[in-house]
Each structure stands twice: as structure tokens, then as C-alpha cells.
Amino acid sequence: MHRFICQSFSAFQVQIREHHDGLDLPDWIGKAFAGYLKCGQLGHGFRRFHCSGCKKNQFVAFSCKVRGLCPSCD
């Protein structure tokens, strides 16, 4: 699902504009999809946790917190 949305969301927005006289999707929808596409990717932000016992680091990517769209955050 993520790959499909990543590849086709821009084209979907163009189709919406063409079929609805230049109207765009509401801002909250665009922000929700943009957040979803960045969700769980270390390149878009993370937090490092260090275990003093085993001396290992764990990197945890930020989540989008978009309920109803993102299966990881729902």
C-alpha cells in the first residue's frame, strides 16, 4: 500500500484538480498522506536510545500518528 500511494499520490492530486475545476484536496488530507509517506523512515527523524547495560543503541523512527490511514499508527 505504501509503495502504491508513494507512486500515485501526485497523479491522483492532478486528476482531482482536472476533474473538479482546479479544486485541490483539503489541506488536512494532503498533510495526512505526506505524514504517512514519511512514517517510520529514519531519514525523516528518529530518536536514539542507549542501553547502559549492554551498551547497544536502538534507533526508533518517528511515526506519523495518522489514524485510519497508517496501519502502523492506527
Phi and psi in radians as a Rosetta constraint file:
Dihedral C 1 N 2 CA 2 C 2 CIRCULARHARMONIC -1.025 0.35
Dihedral N 2 CA 2 C 2 N 3 CIRCULARHARMONIC -0.807 0.35
Dihedral C 2 N 3 CA 3 C 3 CIRCULARHARMONIC -1.095 0.35
Dihedral N 3 CA 3 C 3 N 4 CIRCULARHARMONIC -0.733 0.35
Dihedral C 3 N 4 CA 4 C 4 CIRCULARHARMONIC -1.077 0.35
Dihedral N 4 CA 4 C 4 N 5 CIRCULARHARMONIC -0.811 0.35
Dihedral C 4 N 5 CA 5 C 5 CIRCULARHARMONIC -1.147 0.35
Dihedral N 5 CA 5 C 5 N 6 CIRCULARHARMONIC -0.724 0.35
Dihedral C 5 N 6 CA 6 C 6 CIRCULARHARMONIC -1.051 0.35
Dihedral N 6 CA 6 C 6 N 7 CIRCULARHARMONIC -0.708 0.35
Dihedral C 6 N 7 CA 7 C 7 CIRCULARHARMONIC -1.383 0.35
Dihedral N 7 CA 7 C 7 N 8 CIRCULARHARMONIC -0.466 0.35
Dihedral C 7 N 8 CA 8 C 8 CIRCULARHARMONIC -2.072 0.35
Dihedral N 8 CA 8 C 8 N 9 CIRCULARHARMONIC -0.037 0.35
Dihedral C 8 N 9 CA 9 C 9 CIRCULARHARMONIC -1.151 0.35
Dihedral N 9 CA 9 C 9 N 10 CIRCULARHARMONIC -0.703 0.35
Dihedral C 9 N 10 CA 10 C 10 CIRCULARHARMONIC -1.098 0.35
Dihedral N 10 CA 10 C 10 N 11 CIRCULARHARMONIC -0.757 0.35
Dihedral C 10 N 11 CA 11 C 11 CIRCULARHARMONIC -1.130 0.35
Dihedral N 11 CA 11 C 11 N 12 CIRCULARHARMONIC -0.643 0.35
Dihedral C 11 N 12 CA 12 C 12 CIRCULARHARMONIC -1.087 0.35
Dihedral N 12 CA 12 C 12 N 13 CIRCULARHARMONIC -0.747 0.35
Dihedral C 12 N 13 CA 13 C 13 CIRCULARHARMONIC -1.095 0.35
Dihedral N 13 CA 13 C 13 N 14 CIRCULARHARMONIC -0.696 0.35
Dihedral C 13 N 14 CA 14 C 14 CIRCULARHARMONIC -1.113 0.35
Dihedral N 14 CA 14 C 14 N 15 CIRCULARHARMONIC -0.749 0.35
Dihedral C 14 N 15 CA 15 C 15 CIRCULARHARMONIC -1.098 0.35
Dihedral N 15 CA 15 C 15 N 16 CIRCULARHARMONIC -0.687 0.35
Dihedral C 15 N 16 CA 16 C 16 CIRCULARHARMONIC -1.058 0.35
Dihedral N 16 CA 16 C 16 N 17 CIRCULARHARMONIC -0.814 0.35
Dihedral C 16 N 17 CA 17 C 17 CIRCULARHARMONIC -1.068 0.35
Dihedral N 17 CA 17 C 17 N 18 CIRCULARHARMONIC -0.746 0.35
Dihedral C 17 N 18 CA 18 C 18 CIRCULARHARMONIC -1.185 0.35
Dihedral N 18 CA 18 C 18 N 19 CIRCULARHARMONIC -0.675 0.35
Dihedral C 18 N 19 CA 19 C 19 CIRCULARHARMONIC -1.534 0.35
Dihedral N 19 CA 19 C 19 N 20 CIRCULARHARMONIC -0.185 0.35
Dihedral C 19 N 20 CA 20 C 20 CIRCULARHARMONIC -2.230 0.35
Dihedral N 20 CA 20 C 20 N 21 CIRCULARHARMONIC 0.739 0.35
Dihedral C 20 N 21 CA 21 C 21 CIRCULARHARMONIC 0.902 0.35
Dihedral N 21 CA 21 C 21 N 22 CIRCULARHARMONIC 0.791 0.35
Dihedral C 21 N 22 CA 22 C 22 CIRCULARHARMONIC 1.439 0.35
Dihedral N 22 CA 22 C 22 N 23 CIRCULARHARMONIC 0.054 0.35
Dihedral C 22 N 23 CA 23 C 23 CIRCULARHARMONIC -1.307 0.35
Dihedral N 23 CA 23 C 23 N 24 CIRCULARHARMONIC 2.475 0.35
Dihedral C 23 N 24 CA 24 C 24 CIRCULARHARMONIC -1.720 0.35
Dihedral N 24 CA 24 C 24 N 25 CIRCULARHARMONIC 2.894 0.35
Dihedral C 24 N 25 CA 25 C 25 CIRCULARHARMONIC -1.154 0.35
Dihedral N 25 CA 25 C 25 N 26 CIRCULARHARMONIC 2.674 0.35
Dihedral C 25 N 26 CA 26 C 26 CIRCULARHARMONIC -1.007 0.35
Dihedral N 26 CA 26 C 26 N 27 CIRCULARHARMONIC 2.596 0.35
Dihedral C 26 N 27 CA 27 C 27 CIRCULARHARMONIC -0.965 0.35
Dihedral N 27 CA 27 C 27 N 28 CIRCULARHARMONIC -0.676 0.35
Dihedral C 27 N 28 CA 28 C 28 CIRCULARHARMONIC -1.128 0.35
Dihedral N 28 CA 28 C 28 N 29 CIRCULARHARMONIC -0.516 0.35
Dihedral C 28 N 29 CA 29 C 29 CIRCULARHARMONIC -1.265 0.35
Dihedral N 29 CA 29 C 29 N 30 CIRCULARHARMONIC -0.786 0.35
Dihedral C 29 N 30 CA 30 C 30 CIRCULARHARMONIC -1.056 0.35
Dihedral N 30 CA 30 C 30 N 31 CIRCULARHARMONIC -0.727 0.35
Dihedral C 30 N 31 CA 31 C 31 CIRCULARHARMONIC -1.160 0.35
Dihedral N 31 CA 31 C 31 N 32 CIRCULARHARMONIC -0.662 0.35
Dihedral C 31 N 32 CA 32 C 32 CIRCULARHARMONIC -1.112 0.35
Dihedral N 32 CA 32 C 32 N 33 CIRCULARHARMONIC -0.791 0.35
Dihedral C 32 N 33 CA 33 C 33 CIRCULARHARMONIC -1.200 0.35
Dihedral N 33 CA 33 C 33 N 34 CIRCULARHARMONIC -0.665 0.35
Dihedral C 33 N 34 CA 34 C 34 CIRCULARHARMONIC -1.094 0.35
Dihedral N 34 CA 34 C 34 N 35 CIRCULARHARMONIC -0.740 0.35
Dihedral C 34 N 35 CA 35 C 35 CIRCULARHARMONIC -1.116 0.35
Dihedral N 35 CA 35 C 35 N 36 CIRCULARHARMONIC -0.743 0.35
Dihedral C 35 N 36 CA 36 C 36 CIRCULARHARMONIC -1.057 0.35
Dihedral N 36 CA 36 C 36 N 37 CIRCULARHARMONIC -0.719 0.35
Dihedral C 36 N 37 CA 37 C 37 CIRCULARHARMONIC -1.206 0.35
Dihedral N 37 CA 37 C 37 N 38 CIRCULARHARMONIC -0.380 0.35
Dihedral C 37 N 38 CA 38 C 38 CIRCULARHARMONIC -1.655 0.35
Dihedral N 38 CA 38 C 38 N 39 CIRCULARHARMONIC -0.212 0.35
Dihedral C 38 N 39 CA 39 C 39 CIRCULARHARMONIC -1.048 0.35
Dihedral N 39 CA 39 C 39 N 40 CIRCULARHARMONIC 2.257 0.35
Dihedral C 39 N 40 CA 40 C 40 CIRCULARHARMONIC 1.328 0.35
Dihedral N 40 CA 40 C 40 N 41 CIRCULARHARMONIC 0.168 0.35
Dihedral C 40 N 41 CA 41 C 41 CIRCULARHARMONIC -1.792 0.35
Dihedral N 41 CA 41 C 41 N 42 CIRCULARHARMONIC 2.118 0.35
Dihedral C 41 N 42 CA 42 C 42 CIRCULARHARMONIC -1.013 0.35
Dihedral N 42 CA 42 C 42 N 43 CIRCULARHARMONIC -0.525 0.35
Dihedral C 42 N 43 CA 43 C 43 CIRCULARHARMONIC -1.156 0.35
Dihedral N 43 CA 43 C 43 N 44 CIRCULARHARMONIC -0.256 0.35
Dihedral C 43 N 44 CA 44 C 44 CIRCULARHARMONIC -1.861 0.35
Dihedral N 44 CA 44 C 44 N 45 CIRCULARHARMONIC 0.233 0.35
Dihedral C 44 N 45 CA 45 C 45 CIRCULARHARMONIC 2.160 0.35
Dihedral N 45 CA 45 C 45 N 46 CIRCULARHARMONIC 2.486 0.35
Dihedral C 45 N 46 CA 46 C 46 CIRCULARHARMONIC -2.754 0.35
Dihedral N 46 CA 46 C 46 N 47 CIRCULARHARMONIC 2.970 0.35
Dihedral C 46 N 47 CA 47 C 47 CIRCULARHARMONIC -2.179 0.35
Dihedral N 47 CA 47 C 47 N 48 CIRCULARHARMONIC 2.367 0.35
Dihedral C 47 N 48 CA 48 C 48 CIRCULARHARMONIC -1.736 0.35
Dihedral N 48 CA 48 C 48 N 49 CIRCULARHARMONIC 2.286 0.35
Dihedral C 48 N 49 CA 49 C 49 CIRCULARHARMONIC -2.012 0.35
Dihedral N 49 CA 49 C 49 N 50 CIRCULARHARMONIC 2.356 0.35
Dihedral C 49 N 50 CA 50 C 50 CIRCULARHARMONIC -2.047 0.35
Dihedral N 50 CA 50 C 50 N 51 CIRCULARHARMONIC 2.279 0.35
Dihedral C 50 N 51 CA 51 C 51 CIRCULARHARMONIC -1.655 0.35
Dihedral N 51 CA 51 C 51 N 52 CIRCULARHARMONIC 2.038 0.35
Dihedral C 51 N 52 CA 52 C 52 CIRCULARHARMONIC -1.270 0.35
Dihedral N 52 CA 52 C 52 N 53 CIRCULARHARMONIC -0.345 0.35
Dihedral C 52 N 53 CA 53 C 53 CIRCULARHARMONIC -1.296 0.35
Dihedral N 53 CA 53 C 53 N 54 CIRCULARHARMONIC -0.932 0.35
Dihedral C 53 N 54 CA 54 C 54 CIRCULARHARMONIC -1.737 0.35
Dihedral N 54 CA 54 C 54 N 55 CIRCULARHARMONIC -0.088 0.35
Dihedral C 54 N 55 CA 55 C 55 CIRCULARHARMONIC 1.131 0.35
Dihedral N 55 CA 55 C 55 N 56 CIRCULARHARMONIC 0.422 0.35
Dihedral C 55 N 56 CA 56 C 56 CIRCULARHARMONIC -1.759 0.35
Dihedral N 56 CA 56 C 56 N 57 CIRCULARHARMONIC 2.667 0.35
Dihedral C 56 N 57 CA 57 C 57 CIRCULARHARMONIC -1.834 0.35
Dihedral N 57 CA 57 C 57 N 58 CIRCULARHARMONIC 2.514 0.35
Dihedral C 57 N 58 CA 58 C 58 CIRCULARHARMONIC -2.182 0.35
Dihedral N 58 CA 58 C 58 N 59 CIRCULARHARMONIC 2.224 0.35
Dihedral C 58 N 59 CA 59 C 59 CIRCULARHARMONIC -1.791 0.35
Dihedral N 59 CA 59 C 59 N 60 CIRCULARHARMONIC 2.241 0.35
Dihedral C 59 N 60 CA 60 C 60 CIRCULARHARMONIC -2.120 0.35
Dihedral N 60 CA 60 C 60 N 61 CIRCULARHARMONIC 2.083 0.35
Dihedral C 60 N 61 CA 61 C 61 CIRCULARHARMONIC -1.263 0.35
Dihedral N 61 CA 61 C 61 N 62 CIRCULARHARMONIC 2.601 0.35
Dihedral C 61 N 62 CA 62 C 62 CIRCULARHARMONIC -1.176 0.35
Dihedral N 62 CA 62 C 62 N 63 CIRCULARHARMONIC 2.626 0.35
Dihedral C 62 N 63 CA 63 C 63 CIRCULARHARMONIC -1.889 0.35
Dihedral N 63 CA 63 C 63 N 64 CIRCULARHARMONIC 2.827 0.35
Dihedral C 63 N 64 CA 64 C 64 CIRCULARHARMONIC -1.497 0.35
Dihedral N 64 CA 64 C 64 N 65 CIRCULARHARMONIC -0.442 0.35
Dihedral C 64 N 65 CA 65 C 65 CIRCULARHARMONIC 1.074 0.35
Dihedral N 65 CA 65 C 65 N 66 CIRCULARHARMONIC 0.522 0.35
Dihedral C 65 N 66 CA 66 C 66 CIRCULARHARMONIC -1.615 0.35
Dihedral N 66 CA 66 C 66 N 67 CIRCULARHARMONIC 1.785 0.35
Dihedral C 66 N 67 CA 67 C 67 CIRCULARHARMONIC -1.376 0.35
Dihedral N 67 CA 67 C 67 N 68 CIRCULARHARMONIC 2.489 0.35
Dihedral C 67 N 68 CA 68 C 68 CIRCULARHARMONIC 1.537 0.35
Dihedral N 68 CA 68 C 68 N 69 CIRCULARHARMONIC -0.209 0.35
Dihedral C 68 N 69 CA 69 C 69 CIRCULARHARMONIC -2.111 0.35
Dihedral N 69 CA 69 C 69 N 70 CIRCULARHARMONIC -0.817 0.35
Dihedral C 69 N 70 CA 70 C 70 CIRCULARHARMONIC -1.621 0.35
Dihedral N 70 CA 70 C 70 N 71 CIRCULARHARMONIC 2.069 0.35
Dihedral C 70 N 71 CA 71 C 71 CIRCULARHARMONIC -1.136 0.35
Dihedral N 71 CA 71 C 71 N 72 CIRCULARHARMONIC -0.489 0.35
Dihedral C 71 N 72 CA 72 C 72 CIRCULARHARMONIC -1.276 0.35
Dihedral N 72 CA 72 C 72 N 73 CIRCULARHARMONIC -0.583 0.35
Dihedral C 72 N 73 CA 73 C 73 CIRCULARHARMONIC -1.724 0.35
Dihedral N 73 CA 73 C 73 N 74 CIRCULARHARMONIC -0.147 0.35
